[in-house]
Amino acid sequence: MLMQYMEQIEALGLNLFFAAIFFFIGMAIRDVLKQGNVPTFGRNIVWLVLFLGCAGFIAKGIIQMTWESSGIG
């Protein structure tokens, strides 16, 4: 039982790690775009992709942990 909880926490931590990496890469891209003459529309697309990517990884981790703890997955 303890091993199952440890695996769930590890999976959630891994998803949070991927979300953080995705966020930092997105922030680096945003800084590069900010220095150039990129229209505001392009910067907004980067923000949208950044937000959806981070939210997706976090949601995947939470859903996976919830399903496994309830015995579904």
All heavy atoms as TSV, in Angstrom:
chain	resi	resn	atom	element	x	y	z
A	1	MET	N	N	0.832	-1.193	0.000
A	1	MET	CA	C	0.000	0.000	0.000
A	1	MET	C	C	0.878	1.258	0.000
A	1	MET	O	O	0.595	2.202	-0.707
A	1	MET	CB	C	-0.911	-0.059	1.231
A	1	MET	CG	C	-1.977	0.957	1.210
A	1	MET	SD	S	-3.201	0.527	-0.032
A	1	MET	CE	C	-4.463	1.666	0.346
A	2	LEU	N	N	1.920	1.219	0.811
A	2	LEU	CA	C	2.815	2.367	0.884
A	2	LEU	C	C	3.511	2.607	-0.448
A	2	LEU	O	O	3.666	3.753	-0.883
A	2	LEU	CB	C	3.839	2.167	1.990
A	2	LEU	CG	C	4.866	3.291	2.178
A	2	LEU	CD1	C	4.160	4.589	2.529
A	2	LEU	CD2	C	5.867	2.925	3.239
A	3	MET	N	N	3.894	1.525	-1.119
A	3	MET	CA	C	4.566	1.653	-2.421
A	3	MET	C	C	3.634	2.294	-3.447
A	3	MET	O	O	4.074	3.077	-4.284
A	3	MET	CB	C	5.033	0.276	-2.912
A	3	MET	CG	C	6.139	-0.321	-2.074
A	3	MET	SD	S	7.625	0.693	-2.060
A	3	MET	CE	C	8.199	0.441	-3.708
A	4	GLN	N	N	2.342	1.959	-3.377
A	4	GLN	CA	C	1.379	2.538	-4.314
A	4	GLN	C	C	1.304	4.052	-4.116
A	4	GLN	O	O	1.307	4.813	-5.090
A	4	GLN	CB	C	0.003	1.909	-4.106
A	4	GLN	CG	C	-1.064	2.474	-5.019
A	4	GLN	CD	C	-2.442	1.927	-4.702
A	4	GLN	OE1	O	-2.626	1.203	-3.723
A	4	GLN	NE2	N	-3.410	2.281	-5.512
A	5	TYR	N	N	1.242	4.500	-2.869
A	5	TYR	CA	C	1.190	5.937	-2.603
A	5	TYR	C	C	2.479	6.638	-3.021
A	5	TYR	O	O	2.450	7.747	-3.534
A	5	TYR	CB	C	0.882	6.210	-1.124
A	5	TYR	CG	C	-0.539	5.915	-0.759
A	5	TYR	CD1	C	-0.849	5.030	0.269
A	5	TYR	CD2	C	-1.594	6.504	-1.450
A	5	TYR	CE1	C	-2.160	4.756	0.604
A	5	TYR	CE2	C	-2.907	6.229	-1.124
A	5	TYR	CZ	C	-3.191	5.354	-0.098
A	5	TYR	OH	O	-4.483	5.078	0.224
A	6	MET	N	N	3.595	5.965	-2.814
A	6	MET	CA	C	4.873	6.552	-3.215
A	6	MET	C	C	4.947	6.696	-4.735
A	6	MET	O	O	5.439	7.705	-5.240
A	6	MET	CB	C	6.032	5.704	-2.690
A	6	MET	CG	C	6.210	5.797	-1.189
A	6	MET	SD	S	7.495	4.727	-0.546
A	6	MET	CE	C	8.934	5.388	-1.323
A	7	GLU	N	N	4.430	5.703	-5.477
A	7	GLU	CA	C	4.411	5.794	-6.931
A	7	GLU	C	C	3.500	6.920	-7.399
A	7	GLU	O	O	3.811	7.620	-8.363
A	7	GLU	CB	C	3.956	4.467	-7.538
A	7	GLU	CG	C	4.981	3.360	-7.403
A	7	GLU	CD	C	4.450	2.021	-7.855
A	7	GLU	OE1	O	3.296	1.958	-8.321
A	7	GLU	OE2	O	5.188	1.033	-7.745
A	8	GLN	N	N	2.366	7.102	-6.725
A	8	GLN	CA	C	1.444	8.187	-7.093
A	8	GLN	C	C	2.082	9.549	-6.848
A	8	GLN	O	O	1.969	10.452	-7.671
A	8	GLN	CB	C	0.147	8.061	-6.302
A	8	GLN	CG	C	-0.682	6.873	-6.685
A	8	GLN	CD	C	-1.861	6.677	-5.748
A	8	GLN	OE1	O	-2.079	7.468	-4.841
A	8	GLN	NE2	N	-2.603	5.615	-5.967
A	9	ILE	N	N	2.755	9.696	-5.735
A	9	ILE	CA	C	3.412	10.964	-5.415
A	9	ILE	C	C	4.551	11.220	-6.398
A	9	ILE	O	O	4.754	12.347	-6.851
A	9	ILE	CB	C	3.902	10.956	-3.950
A	9	ILE	CG1	C	2.700	10.996	-3.009
A	9	ILE	CG2	C	4.841	12.120	-3.683
A	9	ILE	CD1	C	3.039	10.780	-1.558
A	10	GLU	N	N	5.266	10.161	-6.766
A	10	GLU	CA	C	6.355	10.298	-7.736
A	10	GLU	C	C	5.806	10.737	-9.098
A	10	GLU	O	O	6.375	11.610	-9.750
A	10	GLU	CB	C	7.088	8.984	-7.867
A	10	GLU	CG	C	8.263	9.036	-8.818
A	10	GLU	CD	C	8.965	7.699	-8.950
A	10	GLU	OE1	O	8.682	6.789	-8.152
A	10	GLU	OE2	O	9.790	7.579	-9.860
A	11	ALA	N	N	4.689	10.148	-9.516
A	11	ALA	CA	C	4.082	10.520	-10.799
A	11	ALA	C	C	3.599	11.968	-10.768
A	11	ALA	O	O	3.785	12.719	-11.737
A	11	ALA	CB	C	2.929	9.586	-11.128
A	12	LEU	N	N	2.989	12.388	-9.666
A	12	LEU	CA	C	2.532	13.777	-9.551
A	12	LEU	C	C	3.726	14.719	-9.561
A	12	LEU	O	O	3.705	15.754	-10.236
A	12	LEU	CB	C	1.716	13.959	-8.269
A	12	LEU	CG	C	1.180	15.372	-8.032
A	12	LEU	CD1	C	0.215	15.768	-9.131
A	12	LEU	CD2	C	0.509	15.465	-6.680
A	13	GLY	N	N	4.784	14.359	-8.847
A	13	GLY	CA	C	5.986	15.192	-8.833
A	13	GLY	C	C	6.612	15.308	-10.205
A	13	GLY	O	O	7.081	16.370	-10.600
A	14	LEU	N	N	6.605	14.210	-10.953
A	14	LEU	CA	C	7.153	14.233	-12.304
A	14	LEU	C	C	6.341	15.149	-13.214
A	14	LEU	O	O	6.902	15.924	-13.993
A	14	LEU	CB	C	7.193	12.804	-12.868
A	14	LEU	CG	C	7.916	12.617	-14.188
A	14	LEU	CD1	C	9.397	12.976	-14.019
A	14	LEU	CD2	C	7.777	11.183	-14.655
A	15	ASN	N	N	5.022	15.100	-13.103
A	15	ASN	CA	C	4.179	15.990	-13.903
A	15	ASN	C	C	4.387	17.452	-13.517
A	15	ASN	O	O	4.408	18.332	-14.373
A	15	ASN	CB	C	2.713	15.600	-13.779
A	15	ASN	CG	C	2.376	14.392	-14.607
A	15	ASN	OD1	O	2.684	14.343	-15.795
A	15	ASN	ND2	N	1.761	13.407	-13.999
A	16	LEU	N	N	4.543	17.723	-12.227
A	16	LEU	CA	C	4.819	19.096	-11.791
A	16	LEU	C	C	6.183	19.560	-12.290
A	16	LEU	O	O	6.357	20.724	-12.655
A	16	LEU	CB	C	4.728	19.201	-10.268
A	16	LEU	CG	C	3.335	19.019	-9.672
A	16	LEU	CD1	C	3.410	19.042	-8.156
A	16	LEU	CD2	C	2.379	20.080	-10.179
A	17	PHE	N	N	7.149	18.651	-12.323
A	17	PHE	CA	C	8.472	18.974	-12.844
A	17	PHE	C	C	8.380	19.337	-14.325
A	17	PHE	O	O	8.965	20.320	-14.771
A	17	PHE	CB	C	9.413	17.774	-12.639
A	17	PHE	CG	C	10.748	17.931	-13.302
A	17	PHE	CD1	C	11.704	18.774	-12.760
A	17	PHE	CD2	C	11.040	17.253	-14.469
A	17	PHE	CE1	C	12.940	18.928	-13.371
A	17	PHE	CE2	C	12.264	17.386	-15.092
A	17	PHE	CZ	C	13.219	18.232	-14.547
A	18	PHE	N	N	7.633	18.537	-15.102
A	18	PHE	CA	C	7.460	18.843	-16.523
A	18	PHE	C	C	6.739	20.176	-16.717
A	18	PHE	O	O	7.060	20.933	-17.633
A	18	PHE	CB	C	6.699	17.727	-17.230
A	18	PHE	CG	C	7.531	16.513	-17.502
A	18	PHE	CD1	C	7.018	15.247	-17.315
A	18	PHE	CD2	C	8.836	16.632	-17.944
A	18	PHE	CE1	C	7.778	14.123	-17.561
A	18	PHE	CE2	C	9.614	15.518	-18.197
A	18	PHE	CZ	C	9.087	14.259	-18.003
A	19	ALA	N	N	5.770	20.471	-15.860
A	19	ALA	CA	C	5.073	21.753	-15.952
A	19	ALA	C	C	6.040	22.908	-15.693
A	19	ALA	O	O	6.002	23.930	-16.380
A	19	ALA	CB	C	3.906	21.801	-14.966
A	20	ALA	N	N	6.920	22.749	-14.703
A	20	ALA	CA	C	7.896	23.803	-14.406
A	20	ALA	C	C	8.885	23.979	-15.551
A	20	ALA	O	O	9.198	25.115	-15.936
A	20	ALA	CB	C	8.637	23.473	-13.114
A	21	ILE	N	N	9.365	22.871	-16.129
A	21	ILE	CA	C	10.285	22.957	-17.268
A	21	ILE	C	C	9.605	23.646	-18.436
A	21	ILE	O	O	10.181	24.520	-19.087
A	21	ILE	CB	C	10.776	21.543	-17.665
A	21	ILE	CG1	C	11.653	20.951	-16.575
A	21	ILE	CG2	C	11.508	21.567	-18.998
A	21	ILE	CD1	C	12.956	21.688	-16.340
A	22	PHE	N	N	8.363	23.257	-18.722
A	22	PHE	CA	C	7.594	23.878	-19.801
A	22	PHE	C	C	7.456	25.376	-19.563
A	22	PHE	O	O	7.601	26.186	-20.471
A	22	PHE	CB	C	6.212	23.214	-19.881
A	22	PHE	CG	C	5.498	23.445	-21.172
A	22	PHE	CD1	C	5.703	22.603	-22.239
A	22	PHE	CD2	C	4.609	24.488	-21.318
A	22	PHE	CE1	C	5.042	22.795	-23.438
A	22	PHE	CE2	C	3.947	24.699	-22.501
A	22	PHE	CZ	C	4.161	23.850	-23.571
A	23	PHE	N	N	7.198	25.754	-18.297
A	23	PHE	CA	C	7.037	27.167	-17.953
A	23	PHE	C	C	8.332	27.938	-18.182
A	23	PHE	O	O	8.321	29.019	-18.778
A	23	PHE	CB	C	6.603	27.291	-16.487
A	23	PHE	CG	C	6.481	28.706	-16.029
A	23	PHE	CD1	C	5.389	29.472	-16.395
A	23	PHE	CD2	C	7.452	29.277	-15.227
A	23	PHE	CE1	C	5.274	30.777	-15.971
A	23	PHE	CE2	C	7.342	30.582	-14.798
A	23	PHE	CZ	C	6.246	31.333	-15.175
A	24	PHE	N	N	9.459	27.396	-17.736
A	24	PHE	CA	C	10.728	28.109	-17.885
A	24	PHE	C	C	11.154	28.221	-19.345
A	24	PHE	O	O	11.706	29.246	-19.760
A	24	PHE	CB	C	11.820	27.450	-17.049
A	24	PHE	CG	C	11.630	27.666	-15.573
A	24	PHE	CD1	C	11.650	26.598	-14.699
A	24	PHE	CD2	C	11.415	28.934	-15.057
A	24	PHE	CE1	C	11.466	26.790	-13.340
A	24	PHE	CE2	C	11.229	29.141	-13.705
A	24	PHE	CZ	C	11.253	28.061	-12.838
A	25	ILE	N	N	10.900	27.188	-20.128
A	25	ILE	CA	C	11.189	27.280	-21.558
A	25	ILE	C	C	10.311	28.342	-22.208
A	25	ILE	O	O	10.774	29.139	-23.019
A	25	ILE	CB	C	11.005	25.906	-22.233
A	25	ILE	CG1	C	12.106	24.955	-21.788
A	25	ILE	CG2	C	10.996	26.030	-23.756
A	25	ILE	CD1	C	11.895	23.519	-22.238
A	26	GLY	N	N	9.049	28.363	-21.834
A	26	GLY	CA	C	8.137	29.390	-22.353
A	26	GLY	C	C	8.558	30.795	-21.959
A	26	GLY	O	O	8.460	31.732	-22.760
A	27	MET	N	N	9.028	30.959	-20.734
A	27	MET	CA	C	9.488	32.287	-20.305
A	27	MET	C	C	10.728	32.713	-21.085
A	27	MET	O	O	10.887	33.885	-21.425
A	27	MET	CB	C	9.782	32.280	-18.801
A	27	MET	CG	C	8.547	32.166	-17.950
A	27	MET	SD	S	7.373	33.506	-18.197
A	27	MET	CE	C	8.224	34.834	-17.411
A	28	ALA	N	N	11.616	31.761	-21.387
A	28	ALA	CA	C	12.801	32.087	-22.182
A	28	ALA	C	C	12.393	32.504	-23.592
A	28	ALA	O	O	12.914	33.491	-24.136
A	28	ALA	CB	C	13.740	30.891	-22.237
A	29	ILE	N	N	11.447	31.780	-24.183
A	29	ILE	CA	C	10.952	32.149	-25.519
A	29	ILE	C	C	10.300	33.517	-25.473
A	29	ILE	O	O	10.492	34.346	-26.366
A	29	ILE	CB	C	9.979	31.074	-26.043
A	29	ILE	CG1	C	10.724	29.786	-26.320
A	29	ILE	CG2	C	9.262	31.555	-27.301
A	29	ILE	CD1	C	9.822	28.606	-26.626
A	30	ARG	N	N	9.538	33.787	-24.417
A	30	ARG	CA	C	8.878	35.091	-24.274
A	30	ARG	C	C	9.906	36.219	-24.207
A	30	ARG	O	O	9.732	37.273	-24.818
A	30	ARG	CB	C	8.018	35.091	-23.017
A	30	ARG	CG	C	7.326	36.403	-22.765
A	30	ARG	CD	C	6.639	36.387	-21.409
A	30	ARG	NE	N	6.401	37.748	-20.987
A	30	ARG	CZ	C	7.208	38.461	-20.233
A	30	ARG	NH1	N	8.341	37.952	-19.814
A	30	ARG	NH2	N	6.913	39.686	-19.894
A	31	ASP	N	N	10.994	36.007	-23.460
A	31	ASP	CA	C	12.028	37.033	-23.351
A	31	ASP	C	C	12.696	37.292	-24.698
A	31	ASP	O	O	12.986	38.437	-25.044
A	31	ASP	CB	C	13.076	36.636	-22.321
A	31	ASP	CG	C	12.550	36.733	-20.901
A	31	ASP	OD1	O	11.518	37.416	-20.695
A	31	ASP	OD2	O	13.163	36.125	-20.010
A	32	VAL	N	N	12.917	36.235	-25.475
A	32	VAL	CA	C	13.510	36.400	-26.797
A	32	VAL	C	C	12.554	37.180	-27.706
A	32	VAL	O	O	12.968	38.083	-28.432
A	32	VAL	CB	C	13.856	35.021	-27.418
A	32	VAL	CG1	C	14.212	35.157	-28.886
A	32	VAL	CG2	C	15.012	34.396	-26.652
A	33	LEU	N	N	11.273	36.830	-27.644
A	33	LEU	CA	C	10.292	37.533	-28.475
A	33	LEU	C	C	10.138	38.999	-28.052
A	33	LEU	O	O	9.876	39.862	-28.879
A	33	LEU	CB	C	8.933	36.837	-28.405
A	33	LEU	CG	C	8.839	35.466	-29.062
A	33	LEU	CD1	C	7.442	34.888	-28.864
A	33	LEU	CD2	C	9.177	35.542	-30.532
A	34	LYS	N	N	10.307	39.257	-26.779
A	34	LYS	CA	C	10.163	40.619	-26.263
A	34	LYS	C	C	11.280	41.524	-26.792
A	34	LYS	O	O	11.068	42.711	-27.006
A	34	LYS	CB	C	10.176	40.587	-24.740
A	34	LYS	CG	C	9.609	41.793	-24.076
A	34	LYS	CD	C	9.539	41.535	-22.575
A	34	LYS	CE	C	8.813	42.653	-21.890
A	34	LYS	NZ	N	8.763	42.456	-20.450
A	35	GLN	N	N	12.465	40.970	-27.011
A	35	GLN	CA	C	13.586	41.765	-27.485
A	35	GLN	C	C	13.461	42.100	-28.967
A	35	GLN	O	O	13.978	43.106	-29.428
A	35	GLN	CB	C	14.901	41.021	-27.234
A	35	GLN	CG	C	15.229	40.907	-25.773
A	35	GLN	CD	C	16.447	40.040	-25.515
A	35	GLN	OE1	O	17.020	39.468	-26.435
A	35	GLN	NE2	N	16.832	39.930	-24.251
A	36	GLY	N	N	12.801	41.240	-29.732
A	36	GLY	CA	C	12.653	41.472	-31.163
A	36	GLY	C	C	11.397	42.268	-31.467
A	36	GLY	O	O	10.635	42.658	-30.588
A	37	ASN	N	N	11.179	42.504	-32.731
A	37	ASN	CA	C	9.987	43.232	-33.160
A	37	ASN	C	C	8.875	42.247	-33.507
A	37	ASN	O	O	8.425	42.170	-34.646
A	37	ASN	CB	C	10.306	44.114	-34.372
A	37	ASN	CG	C	11.201	45.275	-33.990
A	37	ASN	OD1	O	11.134	45.742	-32.857
A	37	ASN	ND2	N	12.028	45.708	-34.907
A	38	VAL	N	N	8.432	41.504	-32.513
A	38	VAL	CA	C	7.366	40.537	-32.705
A	38	VAL	C	C	6.047	41.204	-32.330
A	38	VAL	O	O	5.966	41.863	-31.298
A	38	VAL	CB	C	7.601	39.282	-31.837
A	38	VAL	CG1	C	6.488	38.279	-31.995
A	38	VAL	CG2	C	8.941	38.670	-32.166
A	39	PRO	N	N	5.024	41.069	-33.164
A	39	PRO	CA	C	3.744	41.697	-32.827
A	39	PRO	C	C	3.144	41.125	-31.547
A	39	PRO	O	O	3.479	40.009	-31.132
A	39	PRO	CB	C	2.852	41.372	-34.031
A	39	PRO	CG	C	3.566	40.379	-34.842
A	39	PRO	CD	C	4.994	40.386	-34.440
A	40	THR	N	N	2.261	41.884	-30.953
A	40	THR	CA	C	1.633	41.476	-29.700
A	40	THR	C	C	0.871	40.170	-29.875
A	40	THR	O	O	0.831	39.349	-28.959
A	40	THR	CB	C	0.671	42.579	-29.215
A	40	THR	OG1	O	1.405	43.804	-29.141
A	40	THR	CG2	C	0.114	42.270	-27.853
A	41	PHE	N	N	0.293	39.959	-31.048
A	41	PHE	CA	C	-0.444	38.718	-31.306
A	41	PHE	C	C	0.463	37.500	-31.128
A	41	PHE	O	O	0.058	36.509	-30.532
A	41	PHE	CB	C	-1.033	38.749	-32.726
A	41	PHE	CG	C	-1.759	37.496	-33.090
A	41	PHE	CD1	C	-3.011	37.233	-32.554
A	41	PHE	CD2	C	-1.192	36.585	-33.961
A	41	PHE	CE1	C	-3.678	36.068	-32.887
A	41	PHE	CE2	C	-1.855	35.421	-34.300
A	41	PHE	CZ	C	-3.106	35.164	-33.758
A	42	GLY	N	N	1.675	37.571	-31.617
A	42	GLY	CA	C	2.621	36.462	-31.481
A	42	GLY	C	C	2.977	36.198	-30.031
A	42	GLY	O	O	3.086	35.048	-29.607
A	43	ARG	N	N	3.159	37.250	-29.265
A	43	ARG	CA	C	3.461	37.081	-27.842
A	43	ARG	C	C	2.279	36.475	-27.098
A	43	ARG	O	O	2.445	35.662	-26.194
A	43	ARG	CB	C	3.862	38.407	-27.218
A	43	ARG	CG	C	5.301	38.763	-27.517
A	43	ARG	CD	C	5.723	40.010	-26.812
A	43	ARG	NE	N	5.908	41.010	-27.869
A	43	ARG	CZ	C	5.698	42.292	-27.734
A	43	ARG	NH1	N	5.302	42.765	-26.592
A	43	ARG	NH2	N	5.894	43.112	-28.731
A	44	ASN	N	N	1.067	36.875	-27.505
A	44	ASN	CA	C	-0.130	36.322	-26.862
A	44	ASN	C	C	-0.282	34.834	-27.159
A	44	ASN	O	O	-0.719	34.070	-26.302
A	44	ASN	CB	C	-1.382	37.069	-27.301
A	44	ASN	CG	C	-1.428	38.466	-26.727
A	44	ASN	OD1	O	-0.748	38.763	-25.757
A	44	ASN	ND2	N	-2.220	39.329	-27.332
A	45	ILE	N	N	0.096	34.409	-28.367
A	45	ILE	CA	C	0.047	32.986	-28.708
A	45	ILE	C	C	1.020	32.209	-27.820
A	45	ILE	O	O	0.697	31.124	-27.314
A	45	ILE	CB	C	0.390	32.778	-30.203
A	45	ILE	CG1	C	-0.694	33.373	-31.089
A	45	ILE	CG2	C	0.593	31.300	-30.514
A	45	ILE	CD1	C	-2.032	32.680	-30.979
A	46	VAL	N	N	2.219	32.760	-27.595
A	46	VAL	CA	C	3.193	32.100	-26.723
A	46	VAL	C	C	2.638	31.971	-25.309
A	46	VAL	O	O	2.758	30.930	-24.677
A	46	VAL	CB	C	4.540	32.866	-26.724
A	46	VAL	CG1	C	5.470	32.335	-25.642
A	46	VAL	CG2	C	5.200	32.764	-28.076
A	47	TRP	N	N	1.999	33.019	-24.798
A	47	TRP	CA	C	1.408	32.965	-23.461
A	47	TRP	C	C	0.319	31.904	-23.394
A	47	TRP	O	O	0.211	31.170	-22.415
A	47	TRP	CB	C	0.818	34.322	-23.062
A	47	TRP	CG	C	1.813	35.217	-22.429
A	47	TRP	CD1	C	2.352	36.347	-22.954
A	47	TRP	CD2	C	2.421	35.069	-21.144
A	47	TRP	NE1	N	3.254	36.892	-22.092
A	47	TRP	CE2	C	3.317	36.149	-20.978
A	47	TRP	CE3	C	2.307	34.128	-20.143
A	47	TRP	CZ2	C	4.076	36.289	-19.822
A	47	TRP	CZ3	C	3.070	34.278	-18.986
A	47	TRP	CH2	C	3.940	35.358	-18.843
A	48	LEU	N	N	-0.501	31.808	-24.441
A	48	LEU	CA	C	-1.585	30.835	-24.458
A	48	LEU	C	C	-1.036	29.405	-24.448
A	48	LEU	O	O	-1.482	28.561	-23.673
A	48	LEU	CB	C	-2.467	31.061	-25.693
A	48	LEU	CG	C	-3.661	30.138	-25.838
A	48	LEU	CD1	C	-4.651	30.397	-24.713
A	48	LEU	CD2	C	-4.322	30.350	-27.175
A	49	VAL	N	N	-0.040	29.138	-25.294
A	49	VAL	CA	C	0.567	27.811	-25.336
A	49	VAL	C	C	1.246	27.489	-24.001
A	49	VAL	O	O	1.138	26.377	-23.481
A	49	VAL	CB	C	1.565	27.714	-26.508
A	49	VAL	CG1	C	2.389	26.438	-26.427
A	49	VAL	CG2	C	0.834	27.803	-27.831
A	50	LEU	N	N	1.916	28.468	-23.431
A	50	LEU	CA	C	2.579	28.296	-22.140
A	50	LEU	C	C	1.562	27.937	-21.055
A	50	LEU	O	O	1.744	26.983	-20.299
A	50	LEU	CB	C	3.317	29.582	-21.778
A	50	LEU	CG	C	3.969	29.683	-20.418
A	50	LEU	CD1	C	5.114	28.695	-20.335
A	50	LEU	CD2	C	4.471	31.087	-20.195
A	51	PHE	N	N	0.475	28.680	-20.997
A	51	PHE	CA	C	-0.550	28.443	-19.977
A	51	PHE	C	C	-1.202	27.078	-20.160
A	51	PHE	O	O	-1.343	26.314	-19.207
A	51	PHE	CB	C	-1.617	29.536	-20.034
A	51	PHE	CG	C	-2.785	29.276	-19.139
A	51	PHE	CD1	C	-2.680	29.441	-17.767
A	51	PHE	CD2	C	-3.987	28.836	-19.662
A	51	PHE	CE1	C	-3.751	29.174	-16.934
A	51	PHE	CE2	C	-5.063	28.578	-18.843
A	51	PHE	CZ	C	-4.948	28.747	-17.480
A	52	LEU	N	N	-1.581	26.741	-21.391
A	52	LEU	CA	C	-2.245	25.466	-21.632
A	52	LEU	C	C	-1.308	24.288	-21.374
A	52	LEU	O	O	-1.733	23.251	-20.861
A	52	LEU	CB	C	-2.787	25.413	-23.064
A	52	LEU	CG	C	-3.948	26.360	-23.358
A	52	LEU	CD1	C	-4.334	26.273	-24.824
A	52	LEU	CD2	C	-5.138	26.056	-22.470
A	53	GLY	N	N	-0.034	24.441	-21.717
A	53	GLY	CA	C	0.931	23.369	-21.461
A	53	GLY	C	C	1.119	23.113	-19.978
A	53	GLY	O	O	1.076	21.969	-19.521
A	54	CYS	N	N	1.314	24.157	-19.219
A	54	CYS	CA	C	1.497	24.003	-17.765
A	54	CYS	C	C	0.230	23.453	-17.115
A	54	CYS	O	O	0.292	22.542	-16.289
A	54	CYS	CB	C	1.858	25.341	-17.134
A	54	CYS	SG	S	3.511	25.903	-17.530
A	55	ALA	N	N	-0.920	23.993	-17.503
A	55	ALA	CA	C	-2.182	23.525	-16.923
A	55	ALA	C	C	-2.429	22.067	-17.282
A	55	ALA	O	O	-2.943	21.294	-16.466
A	55	ALA	CB	C	-3.333	24.399	-17.414
A	56	GLY	N	N	-2.053	21.683	-18.490
A	56	GLY	CA	C	-2.244	20.294	-18.912
A	56	GLY	C	C	-1.409	19.321	-18.101
A	56	GLY	O	O	-1.903	18.276	-17.673
A	57	PHE	N	N	-0.139	19.648	-17.873
A	57	PHE	CA	C	0.715	18.761	-17.075
A	57	PHE	C	C	0.221	18.660	-15.641
A	57	PHE	O	O	0.195	17.581	-15.057
A	57	PHE	CB	C	2.162	19.242	-17.088
A	57	PHE	CG	C	2.934	18.815	-18.298
A	57	PHE	CD1	C	3.489	19.756	-19.143
A	57	PHE	CD2	C	3.110	17.482	-18.602
A	57	PHE	CE1	C	4.213	19.375	-20.260
A	57	PHE	CE2	C	3.836	17.086	-19.718
A	57	PHE	CZ	C	4.385	18.045	-20.546
A	58	ILE	N	N	-0.182	19.790	-15.059
A	58	ILE	CA	C	-0.666	19.780	-13.677
A	58	ILE	C	C	-1.963	18.988	-13.572
A	58	ILE	O	O	-2.141	18.166	-12.674
A	58	ILE	CB	C	-0.822	21.222	-13.152
A	58	ILE	CG1	C	0.561	21.869	-13.022
A	58	ILE	CG2	C	-1.559	21.242	-11.822
A	58	ILE	CD1	C	0.529	23.350	-12.732
A	59	ALA	N	N	-2.885	19.216	-14.521
A	59	ALA	CA	C	-4.154	18.490	-14.502
A	59	ALA	C	C	-3.933	16.993	-14.697
A	59	ALA	O	O	-4.581	16.173	-14.038
A	59	ALA	CB	C	-5.077	19.031	-15.587
A	60	LYS	N	N	-3.018	16.624	-15.601
A	60	LYS	CA	C	-2.728	15.200	-15.829
A	60	LYS	C	C	-2.225	14.547	-14.544
A	60	LYS	O	O	-2.643	13.443	-14.193
A	60	LYS	CB	C	-1.701	15.039	-16.933
A	60	LYS	CG	C	-1.349	13.598	-17.235
A	60	LYS	CD	C	-0.244	13.523	-18.277
A	60	LYS	CE	C	0.174	12.114	-18.566
A	60	LYS	NZ	N	0.838	11.444	-17.463
A	61	GLY	N	N	-1.348	15.229	-13.825
A	61	GLY	CA	C	-0.833	14.678	-12.573
A	61	GLY	C	C	-1.906	14.517	-11.518
A	61	GLY	O	O	-1.984	13.489	-10.844
A	62	ILE	N	N	-2.775	15.505	-11.400
A	62	ILE	CA	C	-3.834	15.444	-10.387
A	62	ILE	C	C	-4.853	14.369	-10.742
A	62	ILE	O	O	-5.268	13.581	-9.881
A	62	ILE	CB	C	-4.502	16.826	-10.226
A	62	ILE	CG1	C	-3.500	17.796	-9.594
A	62	ILE	CG2	C	-5.770	16.726	-9.389
A	62	ILE	CD1	C	-3.961	19.225	-9.555
A	63	ILE	N	N	-5.244	14.306	-12.021
A	63	ILE	CA	C	-6.219	13.290	-12.439
A	63	ILE	C	C	-5.640	11.894	-12.274
A	63	ILE	O	O	-6.315	10.985	-11.782
A	63	ILE	CB	C	-6.664	13.547	-13.895
A	63	ILE	CG1	C	-7.518	14.813	-13.954
A	63	ILE	CG2	C	-7.426	12.356	-14.449
A	63	ILE	CD1	C	-7.809	15.290	-15.357
A	64	GLN	N	N	-4.397	11.712	-12.668
A	64	GLN	CA	C	-3.764	10.399	-12.540
A	64	GLN	C	C	-3.698	9.980	-11.079
A	64	GLN	O	O	-4.000	8.838	-10.744
A	64	GLN	CB	C	-2.369	10.436	-13.147
A	64	GLN	CG	C	-1.644	9.125	-13.119
A	64	GLN	CD	C	-0.269	9.211	-13.766
A	64	GLN	OE1	O	0.132	10.257	-14.254
A	64	GLN	NE2	N	0.448	8.116	-13.764
A	65	MET	N	N	-3.342	10.897	-10.192
A	65	MET	CA	C	-3.245	10.551	-8.776
A	65	MET	C	C	-4.631	10.237	-8.207
A	65	MET	O	O	-4.793	9.306	-7.412
A	65	MET	CB	C	-2.604	11.698	-7.996
A	65	MET	CG	C	-2.313	11.359	-6.577
A	65	MET	SD	S	-1.281	12.613	-5.823
A	65	MET	CE	C	-1.142	11.982	-4.183
A	66	THR	N	N	-5.656	10.993	-8.619
A	66	THR	CA	C	-7.006	10.761	-8.135
A	66	THR	C	C	-7.527	9.408	-8.598
A	66	THR	O	O	-8.101	8.649	-7.819
A	66	THR	CB	C	-7.951	11.878	-8.624
A	66	THR	OG1	O	-7.429	13.137	-8.200
A	66	THR	CG2	C	-9.345	11.696	-8.063
A	67	TRP	N	N	-7.315	9.085	-9.867
A	67	TRP	CA	C	-7.803	7.814	-10.398
A	67	TRP	C	C	-7.102	6.634	-9.743
A	67	TRP	O	O	-7.720	5.647	-9.423
A	67	TRP	CB	C	-7.591	7.762	-11.909
A	67	TRP	CG	C	-8.646	8.497	-12.671
A	67	TRP	CD1	C	-9.618	9.305	-12.178
A	67	TRP	CD2	C	-8.831	8.483	-14.087
A	67	TRP	NE1	N	-10.376	9.815	-13.183
A	67	TRP	CE2	C	-9.918	9.332	-14.361
A	67	TRP	CE3	C	-8.166	7.876	-15.135
A	67	TRP	CZ2	C	-10.365	9.559	-15.655
A	67	TRP	CZ3	C	-8.622	8.090	-16.417
A	67	TRP	CH2	C	-9.709	8.916	-16.677
A	68	GLU	N	N	-5.793	6.741	-9.573
A	68	GLU	CA	C	-5.076	5.619	-8.981
A	68	GLU	C	C	-5.416	5.435	-7.521
A	68	GLU	O	O	-5.472	4.311	-7.021
A	68	GLU	CB	C	-3.566	5.806	-9.160
A	68	GLU	CG	C	-3.108	5.619	-10.590
A	68	GLU	CD	C	-1.622	5.850	-10.774
A	68	GLU	OE1	O	-0.955	6.223	-9.792
A	68	GLU	OE2	O	-1.137	5.669	-11.902
A	69	SER	N	N	-5.667	6.511	-6.797
A	69	SER	CA	C	-5.982	6.377	-5.372
A	69	SER	C	C	-7.398	5.847	-5.170
A	69	SER	O	O	-7.685	5.233	-4.153
A	69	SER	CB	C	-5.815	7.718	-4.653
A	69	SER	OG	O	-6.743	8.652	-5.138
A	70	SER	N	N	-8.285	6.051	-6.163
A	70	SER	CA	C	-9.641	5.526	-6.032
A	70	SER	C	C	-9.755	4.118	-6.601
A	70	SER	O	O	-10.810	3.514	-6.549
A	70	SER	CB	C	-10.638	6.446	-6.711
A	70	SER	OG	O	-10.417	6.476	-8.109
A	71	GLY	N	N	-8.683	3.608	-7.201
A	71	GLY	CA	C	-8.676	2.251	-7.712
A	71	GLY	C	C	-9.164	2.122	-9.145
A	71	GLY	O	O	-9.332	1.027	-9.654
A	72	ILE	N	N	-9.389	3.233	-9.834
A	72	ILE	CA	C	-9.880	3.178	-11.224
A	72	ILE	C	C	-8.749	2.815	-12.160
A	72	ILE	O	O	-8.891	1.983	-13.041
A	72	ILE	CB	C	-10.530	4.518	-11.628
A	72	ILE	CG1	C	-11.762	4.775	-10.777
A	72	ILE	CG2	C	-10.902	4.499	-13.104
A	72	ILE	CD1	C	-12.371	6.144	-10.983
A	73	GLY	N	N	-7.600	3.496	-11.994
A	73	GLY	CA	C	-6.509	3.315	-12.953
A	73	GLY	C	C	-5.498	2.297	-12.552
A	73	GLY	O	O	-5.293	1.837	-11.510
